Amino acid sequence: MSWGVGVIGAGPGVSALHLPTLDRLSDRFRVVHVADAGSGRAAALAARSGAAASSGTADLLADPAVEVVAICSPPAEHARHALDAIAAGARGILCEKPLATTVDDARAIVDACQDAGIPLVVATNHLYDPAWSRAKHHLVSLRAEIRAISATVALPPNSRFHRAVTEVEPGVAPARGVPDLTVPEVAAGVVRQLVLGLAVHDLPAVRDLAPVFEGVDFAVPVTPLGYAIGFRASGIPVLLTAIMLPDGPDPAWRITVDAAIDRVDVEFPPAFVHTGSAEVRVRGGDLRTTAYPRDPEDGYVREWRALAELLDGSAVMEYHEILDDARFAIDLAEAASAAVHAGAAA
């Protein structure tokens, strides 16, 4: 069965990620409607698939051809758009990360989906990447004692991530250009939004191995735009670092898991690039390195396949996992923001 997809949002993530991915899965999904927030970009994107286009969400949610809703709007709009889609009778939802920016909103979405029996997938593509499944299987099969986890990100400037830091604490004017990280409220707001807009790519994978968030040990903003955050989960120290440099380094995105015997590195391809899965390398205690073969499918394809399996009943929907992932990320964002604010103020 091919499901009709309505896409809320017309930004670069839709153009470069979701539409090409859905083209590759034309036997399971077809784009039937694209809606923007008034930018006018929806028409050009919809034309690629022969779909309808509109401004706002009312026409899309009223379109009988729309069975599945992809929520690719700014994070602050996710909760409203998800609840509207549920109320409109959507058969399934794929929501870009984060699911919501507060725990209450995340719980409202999950509860509403569960009550209506609507499958929900959050587009945490690193979690769905076949390479992460391979890395986790390696660690679990060996019953590896995990001693530390790190996620390292280096990116050139990208408008998608610039937009992620425009929401700061209430009463503070949004930053323009490079934010002034010497202002405690701005620095705290930037780190909170970077956790929910950038670190959130990796946090569900971290929670796979260290499910219980225990607290932040330190959190600092990194100029011109980035963070260094150390926290503990299930007794395991976790280090998150990210930096965006004006001249733009070659993108690097890596999760490293240090176990008692092995070190596992998962190198993800740059965002917006469809080159297959991440690469997994295991360095053993004998200093030998094993590189696993890459899968031709990436996490973007697999997250949509996961939704297809939920829609046709061949997979079981685990609503509690969705909510726990959201809570883990939001709790970390709040704690890191508080630590930055306290440190900057001091």
C-alpha positions as CSV (number, residue, x, y, z in Angstrom):
1,M,0.0,0.0,0.0
2,S,1.2,3.5,-0.8
3,W,0.3,6.2,1.8
4,G,-0.4,9.8,0.9
5,V,2.0,12.2,2.7
6,G,1.3,15.8,3.6
7,V,4.5,17.7,4.6
8,I,4.2,20.7,6.9
9,G,7.3,22.8,6.3
10,A,9.2,23.8,3.2
11,G,12.7,24.4,4.4
12,P,16.0,22.8,3.5
13,G,15.3,19.6,5.5
14,V,12.2,19.0,3.4
15,S,13.9,19.8,0.1
16,A,17.2,18.0,0.7
17,L,16.1,15.1,3.0
18,H,12.5,14.1,3.1
19,L,11.4,14.6,-0.5
20,P,14.4,12.7,-2.0
21,T,13.9,10.0,0.6
22,L,10.2,9.6,-0.2
23,D,11.1,9.4,-3.9
24,R,13.2,6.4,-3.0
25,L,10.3,4.8,-1.2
26,S,7.6,5.5,-3.8
27,D,6.2,2.0,-3.3
28,R,5.3,2.9,0.3
29,F,4.7,6.7,0.2
30,R,3.7,9.4,-2.2
31,V,3.9,13.2,-1.5
32,V,0.4,14.6,-2.0
33,H,0.6,18.0,-0.3
34,V,3.2,20.5,0.9
35,A,2.4,23.5,3.1
36,D,4.7,26.4,4.1
37,A,4.2,29.2,6.7
38,G,3.9,31.9,4.1
39,S,7.3,31.8,2.4
40,G,5.8,30.6,-0.9
41,R,8.4,27.8,-1.1
42,A,5.8,25.0,-0.9
43,A,4.7,25.5,-4.5
44,A,8.1,24.7,-6.0
45,L,8.6,21.7,-3.7
46,A,5.2,20.3,-4.4
47,A,5.7,20.6,-8.1
48,R,8.5,18.1,-7.9
49,S,6.0,15.5,-7.0
50,G,2.9,16.8,-8.7
51,A,1.5,17.5,-5.2
52,A,-0.9,20.2,-3.9
53,A,0.6,23.3,-2.2
54,S,-0.8,25.7,0.4
55,S,0.2,28.2,3.1
56,G,-0.6,27.3,6.7
57,T,-1.8,23.9,7.8
58,A,-5.6,24.1,7.4
59,D,-5.8,23.1,3.7
60,L,-3.3,20.3,4.2
61,L,-5.0,18.8,7.2
62,A,-8.4,19.0,5.4
63,D,-7.0,17.3,2.2
64,P,-8.5,13.8,2.0
65,A,-5.5,12.6,0.1
66,V,-3.3,13.2,3.2
67,E,-3.1,10.1,5.3
68,V,0.4,10.6,6.9
69,V,1.6,13.9,8.1
70,A,5.3,14.8,8.2
71,I,6.0,17.7,10.6
72,C,9.0,19.6,9.5
73,S,8.2,23.0,10.9
74,P,10.3,24.9,13.5
75,P,10.6,23.0,16.8
76,A,8.4,25.4,18.7
77,E,5.5,24.5,16.3
78,H,5.9,20.7,16.6
79,A,3.4,20.2,19.4
80,R,0.7,22.3,17.9
81,H,1.1,20.8,14.4
82,A,1.1,17.2,15.8
83,L,-2.0,17.7,17.9
84,D,-3.8,19.4,15.0
85,A,-2.8,16.4,12.8
86,I,-4.1,13.9,15.3
87,A,-7.4,15.9,15.6
88,A,-7.7,15.9,11.8
89,G,-7.6,12.1,11.7
90,A,-4.0,11.5,10.5
91,R,-3.3,7.8,10.1
92,G,0.4,8.2,11.0
93,I,2.9,11.0,11.9
94,L,6.6,11.5,11.3
95,C,7.8,14.4,13.4
96,E,11.2,16.0,13.0
97,K,13.3,16.2,16.1
98,P,12.8,17.4,18.8
99,L,9.3,16.0,19.3
100,A,8.6,19.0,21.5
101,T,10.4,21.6,23.5
102,T,8.8,20.8,26.8
103,V,8.0,17.6,28.6
104,D,4.3,18.5,29.0
105,D,4.0,19.0,25.2
106,A,5.8,15.8,24.4
107,R,3.5,13.9,26.8
108,A,0.4,15.5,25.3
109,I,1.5,14.4,21.8
110,V,2.3,10.8,22.8
111,D,-0.8,10.4,24.9
112,A,-3.0,11.7,22.0
113,C,-1.3,9.4,19.5
114,Q,-1.7,6.4,21.9
115,D,-5.4,7.2,22.6
116,A,-6.1,7.4,18.8
117,G,-3.8,4.5,17.9
118,I,-1.7,6.6,15.6
119,P,1.8,5.5,14.8
120,L,4.4,8.1,15.6
121,V,8.0,8.2,14.5
122,V,10.5,11.0,15.6
123,A,13.0,11.6,12.8
124,T,16.1,10.8,14.9
125,N,18.0,9.5,11.8
126,H,21.2,8.5,13.7
127,L,19.1,6.1,15.9
128,Y,17.6,4.5,12.8
129,D,21.0,4.4,10.9
130,P,21.8,0.7,10.3
131,A,25.3,1.4,11.5
132,W,24.1,2.3,15.0
133,S,22.1,-0.9,15.2
134,R,25.4,-2.8,14.2
135,A,27.4,-0.9,16.8
136,K,24.8,-1.6,19.5
137,H,24.6,-5.2,18.6
138,H,28.4,-5.5,18.9
139,L,28.4,-4.0,22.4
140,V,25.3,-6.0,23.6
141,S,26.5,-9.3,22.2
142,L,29.8,-9.0,24.0
143,R,28.1,-7.8,27.2
144,A,30.6,-5.0,27.0
145,E,31.2,-2.9,30.1
146,I,30.7,0.7,28.9
147,R,33.0,3.2,30.5
148,A,32.4,6.4,28.6
149,I,30.4,7.8,25.6
150,S,31.1,10.9,23.6
151,A,29.5,12.6,20.6
152,T,31.6,15.1,18.7
153,V,30.2,17.4,16.0
154,A,32.1,19.9,13.8
155,L,30.1,21.8,11.2
156,P,30.4,24.7,8.8
157,P,27.8,27.4,9.3
158,N,24.4,26.2,8.3
159,S,21.2,28.2,8.4
160,R,19.3,25.2,9.8
161,F,21.4,25.3,13.0
162,H,21.5,29.1,13.1
163,R,17.7,29.0,13.3
164,A,18.0,26.5,16.2
165,V,19.4,29.2,18.5
166,T,16.9,32.0,17.8
167,E,14.7,31.0,20.7
168,V,16.2,32.0,24.1
169,E,14.7,32.4,27.5
170,P,11.5,34.4,27.9
171,G,12.0,38.1,28.0
172,V,15.3,38.0,26.1
173,A,15.4,39.3,22.6
174,P,16.4,36.7,20.0
175,A,20.0,36.9,18.9
176,R,20.8,38.1,15.5
177,G,23.9,36.9,13.7
178,V,26.4,35.4,16.1
179,P,24.8,35.4,19.6
180,D,26.6,37.3,22.4
181,L,27.6,34.4,24.6
182,T,28.9,36.7,27.3
183,V,25.3,37.5,28.3
184,P,24.2,34.7,30.7
185,E,20.6,34.5,29.5
186,V,21.6,34.4,25.9
187,A,24.3,31.8,26.5
188,A,21.9,29.6,28.4
189,G,19.2,29.9,25.8
190,V,21.6,29.1,23.0
191,V,22.9,25.9,24.7
192,R,19.4,24.8,25.4
193,Q,18.4,25.2,21.8
194,L,21.5,23.6,20.5
195,V,20.9,20.5,22.7
196,L,17.3,20.2,21.3
197,G,18.3,21.1,17.7
198,L,21.7,19.5,17.4
199,A,22.7,17.1,20.2
200,V,19.2,15.6,19.9
201,H,20.5,13.7,16.8
202,D,22.6,11.5,19.1
203,L,20.7,11.5,22.4
204,P,18.4,8.6,21.6
205,A,21.4,6.5,20.7
206,V,23.1,7.5,24.0
207,R,20.0,6.6,25.9
208,D,20.1,3.1,24.2
209,L,23.2,2.5,26.3
210,A,22.7,4.8,29.3
211,P,19.0,5.2,29.8
212,V,18.8,7.1,33.1
213,F,19.8,10.8,33.0
214,E,21.4,11.6,36.3
215,G,22.7,15.2,36.0
216,V,25.1,17.6,34.3
217,D,28.6,18.0,35.6
218,F,29.5,21.0,33.4
219,A,28.2,22.9,30.5
220,V,29.8,25.8,28.7
221,P,29.0,27.6,25.4
222,V,31.8,27.5,22.8
223,T,32.4,30.5,20.6
224,P,31.4,31.4,17.9
225,L,28.7,28.8,18.2
226,G,28.8,25.5,20.0
227,Y,28.9,23.7,23.4
228,A,30.8,21.4,25.6
229,I,28.6,19.4,28.0
230,G,29.6,16.7,30.4
231,F,26.8,14.7,32.1
232,R,26.1,11.3,33.7
233,A,23.6,8.7,32.7
234,S,23.2,5.3,34.3
235,G,26.6,5.8,36.0
236,I,28.3,6.4,32.6
237,P,30.1,9.7,31.9
238,V,29.0,11.3,28.6
239,L,30.7,14.1,26.8
240,L,29.0,16.2,24.1
241,T,31.0,18.7,22.0
242,A,30.0,20.8,19.0
243,I,31.6,23.6,17.2
244,M,30.6,25.7,14.1
245,L,33.5,27.7,12.7
246,P,33.1,30.7,10.3
247,D,35.3,29.3,7.6
248,G,33.7,25.9,7.9
249,P,35.7,22.7,8.5
250,D,34.9,19.5,6.7
251,P,31.9,18.2,8.5
252,A,32.5,15.6,11.2
253,W,30.0,13.8,13.3
254,R,31.1,10.9,15.5
255,I,29.8,8.8,18.4
256,T,32.5,7.0,20.4
257,V,31.8,4.3,22.9
258,D,34.7,3.3,25.2
259,A,34.1,-0.2,26.6
260,A,36.3,-2.2,28.9
261,I,38.0,-4.0,25.9
262,D,36.9,-2.3,22.7
263,R,36.4,1.2,21.4
264,V,33.6,1.6,18.9
265,D,33.5,4.7,16.6
266,V,30.5,5.5,14.5
267,E,31.2,8.1,11.8
268,F,28.0,9.6,10.4
269,P,28.0,11.2,6.9
270,P,27.2,15.0,6.7
271,A,23.6,16.1,7.0
272,F,21.7,16.5,3.7
273,V,24.0,14.0,2.0
274,H,22.6,10.6,0.9
275,T,25.7,8.4,0.8
276,G,24.4,5.4,2.7
277,S,24.8,4.5,6.4
278,A,27.4,5.6,8.9
279,E,30.7,3.7,9.2
280,V,31.5,1.6,12.2
281,R,35.0,0.9,13.3
282,V,36.0,-1.3,16.3
283,R,39.4,-1.1,17.9
284,G,40.1,-4.1,20.0
285,G,42.3,-4.4,23.0
286,D,44.9,-6.0,20.7
287,L,45.0,-2.7,18.7
288,R,43.5,-4.3,15.7
289,T,40.8,-2.3,13.9
290,T,37.8,-3.8,12.2
291,A,35.7,-1.7,9.8
292,Y,32.2,-2.9,9.2
293,P,30.8,-2.5,5.6
294,R,28.4,0.4,5.1
295,D,24.8,-0.2,4.3
296,P,23.4,1.4,1.1
297,E,20.5,2.8,3.1
298,D,20.8,5.7,5.6
299,G,18.9,6.6,8.7
300,Y,16.5,8.9,6.7
301,V,15.3,5.9,4.7
302,R,15.1,3.6,7.7
303,E,13.0,6.1,9.8
304,W,10.4,6.2,7.0
305,R,10.6,2.4,6.6
306,A,9.9,2.2,10.4
307,L,6.8,4.3,10.0
308,A,5.6,2.1,7.1
309,E,6.0,-1.0,9.2
310,L,4.0,0.5,12.0
311,L,1.3,1.5,9.6
312,D,0.9,-1.9,8.1
313,G,1.1,-3.6,11.5
314,S,4.3,-5.5,11.0
315,A,6.0,-3.6,13.9
316,V,4.8,-2.7,17.4
317,M,4.5,0.9,18.4
318,E,6.4,1.7,21.7
319,Y,4.9,5.0,22.8
320,H,6.8,5.0,26.1
321,E,10.2,4.9,24.2
322,I,9.2,8.0,22.2
323,L,8.3,9.9,25.4
324,D,11.4,8.7,27.3
325,D,13.6,9.9,24.4
326,A,11.9,13.3,24.5
327,R,12.2,13.6,28.3
328,F,15.9,12.6,28.3
329,A,16.7,15.3,25.8
330,I,14.6,18.0,27.4
331,D,15.9,17.2,30.9
332,L,19.5,17.5,29.6
333,A,18.7,20.7,27.8
334,E,17.2,22.3,30.9
335,A,20.1,21.1,33.2
336,A,22.8,22.3,30.7
337,S,21.0,25.6,30.3
338,A,20.9,26.1,34.1
339,A,24.6,25.2,34.4
340,V,25.6,27.6,31.7
341,H,23.5,30.4,33.3
342,A,25.0,29.8,36.7
343,G,28.5,29.7,35.4
344,A,28.2,32.8,33.2
345,A,26.5,34.7,36.0
346,A,29.3,33.7,38.4
